[in-house]
Amino acid sequence: MSDKTITNLVKRIAALEEVVHGTAERLDRRLNIGQVAEREGVTTRTIARRLANPDSGFPKPERINQRYYWWLTALEQYDAAARHFAVNFADLKRRREDIARARTARTIRP
């Protein structure tokens, strides 16, 4: 065997060991609608509704052989954006409640 072949084999074995031991970067993969629904904690019908609503921001799937598949990284980005929106919305709601309490406190005199 040549040095180039041996080097290539060593690299492949190292890559396989990383995957087996869980130290490799997680590879992007496709999920079908059932897997997406399970991951999101909803039904497949809810996923279909999110797709039908253009304002939901839900990632668009790829169609392969009459089936729909989502990239895991696209779903993770959607989840991160949804968490960011939820946090900002919660802060906004809390501020509005504080303002309403302050207004009420000023108008009510003991």
Protein Blocks (a to p, Z undefined) as FASTA:
>chain_A
ZZklmmmmmmmmmmmmmmmnopaccddddddfklmmmmnopafklmmmmmmmmknopacd
ddeehiacddfklmmmmmmmmmmmmmmmmmmmmmmmmmmmmmmmmmpcZZ
